[in-house]
């Protein structure tokens, strides 16, 4: 089996996947990872977090290999709180995110660097204030639009909903956070389309200070 699997700091399962042309090796890696994830879940009673290193993976077009990874993600979903991967390869990040979407995984994101992936895994969504949620959402929308000006509001909302997941709605607080996040994406997206040259900090400050009025304005225009 190529790749490694171990339990790292803070109980995060750290794994490395190396994709060659051997589908069986990928299947063996996937089976070993599934067993460890389920074992840790049963031992602690808590969903686990997984960090995957994709830096030595090539962009495989092998459908059997992609299917094996997709099946693994589907089977792991009930036991995983968050799963992050990282690679500097843009095309591979896009493919991995597509596979995750096909497998129905909302709690899986591929980042460019290990630092970004770890930060997301260790971040808690609980207890954030109204202003913090609007601020973090506005910054994310701004950066996504700067990187990809033609990205649709729907695609941005999908990404941010996975990045900061309040969708379980297990409490009134989480429901309010989820609703606020949806509104902040709408407001920031529409405001930046009207003001594309606005500096990031200035735009985010204005959105926070005028959020209610902007939400009313852009909601009525939909």
BELNOR-V680299 format. One record per residue. PHI is phi as a letter, one per 20 degrees, with the letter a starting at -180 (999 if undefined). NEAR is the number of other C-alpha atoms within 8 Angstrom. D_FIRST is the distance of its C-alpha to the first C-alpha in Angstrom with 1 decimal. Layout:
# BELNOR-V680299
PHI_NEAR_D_FIRST + PHI_NEAR_D_FIRST
This chain:
# BELNOR-V680299
999_6_0.0 + e_9_3.8 + n_9_6.5 + c_7_8.4 + b_10_10.5 + b_7_13.9 + e_8_17.6 + d_8_19.8 + f_5_23.5 + m_4_25.6 + m_8_23.0 + f_11_21.0 + f_13_17.3 + d_12_15.7 + c_13_12.3 + c_10_11.1 + d_14_9.7 + d_10_9.3 + e_11_10.4 + d_7_11.0 + d_4_12.5 + e_7_9.8 + f_9_10.5 + f_6_8.4 + f_9_5.0 + f_15_7.4 + f_11_8.8 + f_9_6.1 + f_12_6.1 + f_11_9.8 + f_9_10.4 + f_9_9.3 + f_10_11.5 + g_11_14.2 + f_8_14.6 + f_8_15.1 + g_13_17.4 + f_10_19.4 + f_8_19.6 + f_10_21.0 + f_12_23.3 + f_8_24.7 + f_6_25.2 + d_6_27.1 + m_7_28.5 + c_7_27.8 + f_9_25.5 + e_14_22.7 + d_12_22.1 + c_13_18.7 + d_14_18.2 + d_12_15.5 + e_13_15.3 + d_11_15.3 + f_8_17.0 + d_8_14.5 + e_9_14.2 + e_8_16.4 + e_6_18.7 + e_7_17.2 + d_5_19.9 + f_6_17.8 + f_6_19.3 + f_7_16.8 + f_11_14.1 + f_11_16.8 + f_8_17.8 + f_11_14.5 + f_12_14.6 + f_12_18.3 + f_9_18.1 + f_11_15.8 + f_11_18.4 + f_10_21.2 + f_8_20.1 + f_11_19.4 + g_9_22.8 + f_6_25.0 + d_11_23.1 + d_12_22.7 + f_9_25.7 + b_10_24.4 + c_13_21.2 + c_15_21.2 + c_14_19.1 + b_15_20.3 + a_15_20.4 + f_9_23.5 + f_8_22.9 + f_8_25.6 + f_7_24.6 + f_10_21.0 + f_14_22.7 + f_8_25.0 + f_8_22.4 + f_9_20.4 + f_11_23.7 + f_8_24.7 + f_11_21.6 + f_13_22.4 + f_9_26.0 + f_8_25.3 + e_10_23.4 + n_7_26.4 + e_11_24.8 + e_7_27.7 + d_10_26.1 + c_12_23.4 + c_10_24.3 + d_12_22.7 + d_13_24.5 + f_12_25.0 + c_9_24.5 + f_11_22.8 + f_6_26.3 + f_9_27.3 + f_15_24.4 + f_10_25.0 + g_8_28.7 + f_9_28.3 + f_12_26.0 + e_6_28.6 + f_6_31.6 + d_4_33.8 + e_8_35.8 + f_5_38.3 + m_4_41.8 + f_7_42.0 + f_6_45.6 + g_8_46.9 + f_7_47.3 + f_8_43.8 + f_12_42.3 + f_12_44.7 + f_10_44.0 + f_8_40.1 + f_12_40.3 + f_13_42.9 + f_10_40.9 + f_9_37.7 + f_12_39.8 + g_12_41.6 + f_8_38.4 + f_11_36.9 + f_10_40.1 + f_7_40.5 + f_6_37.0 + c_7_37.6 + g_7_41.4 + e_5_41.1 + f_9_38.5 + f_6_40.2 + f_9_41.2 + f_6_39.1 + f_8_35.8 + f_12_36.7 + f_10_37.5 + f_8_34.2 + f_8_32.3 + f_11_34.5 + f_11_34.4 + e_11_30.6 + f_9_31.1 + c_7_33.7 + e_11_33.4 + d_11_36.6 + f_8_36.3 + f_6_35.9 + l_9_39.6 + e_6_39.7 + b_6_42.8 + f_7_45.8 + f_6_44.5 + f_13_41.2 + f_12_43.2 + f_8_45.5 + f_11_42.6 + f_12_41.0 + f_8_44.4 + f_11_45.1 + f_12_41.8 + g_9_42.6 + f_9_46.1 + f_13_44.9 + f_14_42.7 + g_11_45.7 + f_13_48.1 + f_12_46.0 + f_11_45.0 + f_9_48.6 + f_8_50.1 + f_11_47.9 + f_7_48.7 + e_6_52.3 + c_7_51.8 + f_6_49.1 + e_4_50.3 + f_8_50.6 + f_6_48.8 + g_8_45.9 + f_6_47.6 + f_8_50.9 + f_10_49.5 + f_11_47.6 + f_8_50.7 + f_9_52.9 + f_12_50.6 + f_10_50.4 + f_6_54.2 + c_8_55.1 + g_11_52.3 + f_6_54.6 + f_7_56.9 + f_10_54.1 + f_12_52.4 + f_8_55.7 + f_8_56.2 + f_11_52.9 + f_7_52.7 + f_6_56.1 + e_5_55.1 + f_4_52.1
